[in-house]
């Protein structure tokens, strides 16, 4: 296997092919959206050949990684620092540093930054050609601003009113 080509962008380094690579979180490109934290993905952009999606999502207090949802593939979430609220199957759970949430296929869930500093969460998920996601309306997630008003299976409908994703630099303490 070859070493991936790394492209430098104004917000950091990005792998641009399917080779192996080593990047530091201070060097990799990040993105942000108002109310949705700041994140980086470890895969080459624009490729769906990755069997696993991975990245780090930094969630300030009260910000969620998206809307309450269920995917038809396995995911996992490891809190690297801070605290988060997990809404899973309509139940609220508190997560703290080193807590791992194993998320089997079709498990409804969302993570929200909590405590004084929020959370940095390592996220991973399997990805296949038949990848599907649904966004069920949920009153527990809605209390955190992390639920759609009406259930949908279409991401563009779920996020139609969300501000655009913007390039970003890594948040503290990495930035």
Secondary structure by P-SEA (a helix, b strand, c coil): cbbbbbbbcccbbbbccccccccccccbbbbbcccccccccccccccccccbbbbbbbbcccccccccccccbbbbbbbcbbbbbbbcccbbbbbcccbbbbbccccccbbbbbcccccccbbbbbbccbbbbbbcccaaaaaacccccccccccccccccccbbbbbccccccc
